[in-house]
Amino acid sequence: MGVGAHMSISGGLHKALVRGKELGCDTIQIFTKSNIQWKARDLTQEEVDRFTQTRDETDINPVVGHDTYLINLASPDKETHKKSVDSFTMELLRSEALGLPYLVLHPGAHIDKGEKWGLKRIAASLNTVFKATKGTKVQVLLETTAGQGSNLGYMFEHLAQIMNMVDEPQQMGVCFDTCHAFVAGYDIRTKKTYNATMREFDRIVGLEKIKVFHLNDSKNDLGSRVDRHEHVGQGRLGLDAFRFVLTDRRFENTPKILETPKGETKGRSWDEMNLATLRGLLKKKS
């Protein structure tokens, strides 16, 4: 089925795989560097080899990369924009070196320049990145966003417009976040609304572009545009929404990754509990 969670790289990139294996993940998501710094030292061949060996030993596949939250490819500030482009270029190259198939990207926030300007800025930034990383195979996945503040990507049209403006559309895909899509106004709580939302996505973007799911429940309601993740089945989405994704044969081989709150409950990690809930939904259906 391919379910997993975002894993910490503390102590080394390969440690994320070890943690994922201990948790029972089929797939995991990682940052390729510190999430709170712009720069990072170059990866050593020893680090790459150890990561590759550990991935083979744990049989966790695929490993999905996620960009650091400092990056804003739509930033109107020249310094922040340059740092964002340079950092994302580095992260794409790190993902390539590690053999990751995907790097998830929060499209960006236009601040006060307007959505049309921001979408063009993101596409132009990606063109700069792709030019600097020519020959890489890693696909950049635009994540559906909640639309909080001036963040772009909360409308399916935003994703389509960015992909239509980049020079390397074959290197682009989508990461569909259930919480973000829901608070952005796309209902998936009933079979009828789930099907309607997926038809809408297919019409505007194309279902084949969805390469990864983030399975998160939401603390906030439909259309609130407030990004607050909740444990599976304990938020405003409810269990049925996750069942629809998990049992949709079109996404049978699409990685599904938790970004739910960390911590423990009743002596077990929340990641373990949420993974068990997801697998229970699939077992109940079959």
N, C-alpha and C positions, 0 to 999 in steps of 0.2 A: 504493500500500500504506500510506503514511503512517507512516514510521519516522523517528525523530530522536533528539535527546539534550537533556539539560539544558545550557543555555548561560549563560555569565557575562554580566552586564549592566555589567561594568566599562567605564567610559568613556561610558556612556549606554545607555538601554534599547534603542535601535535597533541598537546594536553587537551585541547577541545575535543579531539577525536576520542581520547581515552574517557573523558567525562561523558561524551555521547554514548559510547559503548556501555558504560556502567549504567546509564539511564535506560538503555534499550532502544536507542534511536536507530532508525533506518537511514536518516539523513540529518544533517545539521546545518546551521548557518553560523558564520563567524565574521568578526571584523578582521581584516588582514593586518591591522596595526592598532596602536592605541587609539581609542575613540575620542580622546581629549587633547590630542596633539595634531598639528598640521603635518609635521614631518616625521620620518622614521628612518633609521639606518637601513642600508641595503640588506636584503635577505642573503644569508650565506648558503653555499651549496649544501653544507651539512644540515642546515635547517630545512631546506627544501627536501632533501633526501629522507630526513627523519619523518617529515610530514607525509611524504608519499608512502613510505614503508608502513607507518602507523595506519594510514587510510586503507592500505591493502590488508593489514592484519585485522582491523576492526570491521572491514567490509561495509563501511558507511559510505553511501553513495546516493546522490551527489553531495558534495560539500558546496554550499552556496555562500558567496561573499556578500557583505553589506557595507556600503560606504559609511564613513564616519559622519556624525551629525553636524560637524562644523561646516561641511561643504554646502555651498549655495551657488549653483551655477547660474542662477537668475539675479544674483546680487548686483545692484547698481553701483555699489562702492568699488572703485577700481582695485584697491588693495585686496579686499575680501574676495573679489571675483578672480583675481590672478592666483591667490592662494588656493581657491577652490578648484580652478582648472588644473593647476600644478599638482595638487593633492590627489584629485581624482585620476589624473594621468598615472601617477605613481601607484595608486591602488589597482588600477586596471592592469598595470604591468606586474604587480605582485600577484594578482589573481591568476594571470597567465603563467607565471613561474611556478605557482602551486598547482596548476592544472585544474583550476575551478572553472566550471562551465558558465557560471552566471555571477554578475555583480549587481546587486540591487541598489537603486539610486532613488532618493527622494528628489523629485524634479527640481524644486527650488521655490523661493519666495521672492516676489517682485518688489516687496517693501511698499513703495508708493508710486511705481512707474506704470501700473496697469497690467492686466493679464496678457493682452496682445503683445506688448513690449517684452514681458517676461518670458513668454513662450518662445519668441524669436531669440532671446538671449540664451535660453537653455539649449536650443538647437544649434546655435552658433558655437556655443561652448563645447558641445559634444563633437561638432565637426573638428574643432581644434584638437580635442583629445584623440579622436580617431586618426587624425593626420599624424599626430606624434606617436601613435602606437600601431602604425600600419602593420598588418600581418597577424595581429593578435586574433584569437578565436573566441575569447570571452564575450558573451552576450551581455549587454547592459540592459537591465530590467527596470523600467520606470514603475515605481510603486504607486498604486492608487492611494491618494491621501485624504485626510479628513477635511481639508480646506480651511484649517484653522488659521487665523490671521490672513496673510497674503500668500499662503502656500498654494502653489499650482498643482494640478494633477487630481483634483477632486471631481472633475468631470471627465467622462470617457473621451469627450471631444478633445480635451487638452492632450491626452496621451497620443491620440491619432494625429493631431496637428504637429506635435514635436517630431514624431516618427516620419511624417511626410516631409519635414524640412531638413532632416539629416541626410548626409551624403552616403551613409552606410546603413540603410534601413534593415538589411539582413542581419546586422549586429545588434538589433534592438528587439526587446520583448517587454512583457509586463509581469509584475508581481502583484497579484490581487490580494489585498488585505481586507478581510471580512469586516473588521471593526471600522476601518477607514471608509470603505464603500458605504456601509450602513449609515454612519453619521453624516456622510456626504449627501445622503438622500436616496440611496439605492436599497430597497427593501429585499431581503432574502429569507424572511422568516416563515413564509408559507410556500408550498410547492408552486402556487400560481405566481407569486411575486418573484420567487427565485428564477423560474423559467423566463419571466418577463425581463428581469435584469440581465440574464445571460443572453437573451435575444437582442437586447439593446446593445450589449457589449459586442456581440458578434457583428451587428450591423455597422457599428461605428469603428471598431478596432479590428475585430476578428478573434474568435476564440482560440485559434491556433497560436496567437501571440502570448497567451497565458502560459508561462513556463514554471512559475512557483506560486503557491498560496501561502499567505500568512494567516493562520487560523487563530483569531483573537475575538473574544466576546467584548462587549462594550458597556462601560459604566453609564454612557449617555444615550439618549434616544435618537431615533431616526431623524436625520436632517439637522441635528444640533450643531454639527461641525466642530465638536469638541473631542479631541483625541485622548481617550482614557481607556486603556485596555483592562479587561476583566477575565477571570478564569472561565473556561469553557462551560457554557450552560448556566453561569451564575450572573450574567448580565442581561441587557435588554434584547440581545439576539436570541438567546435560548438554544436548546439542543438541536431542534429541527434544522436550523440553518446549517449547522455543521454536518448533520446527516446528509443533507442534500448535496453538499460539496463532496463528501467522502464516498458517496454511492453513485456519483455522476460518472458513468463509464467514459465519458469524453476526457476526464481528468484522472483516470485510473493510475496512470504512470507519472502524474505531475507531483513533485515534492510538496509536502504540506508541513509547514513549520510553525511552531508555537512561538509567540513573543509575549506570552502572558506574564503577569508579575512573578518574580522569583520569591524564594522563601520556603518555609515548611509549614505543614499542618498535620497534626496527629502523628508526628514522628516520620512523616514522608515528605519529600520535596513536592512542591506544587507542580513542577514539570512532570514528575512521575505520575501524579494524580491526573493531570490534564491529558497525558498520553494514554493512560488507562481509560479515561472517559471516551476519547476518540476511538480507540480500538473496540471499546464496548459498543459504540454506536454502529460500527461496521459489522461486528459479530451479530448484533441483534437483527440487523437487516438481512444478513445471509442466513 
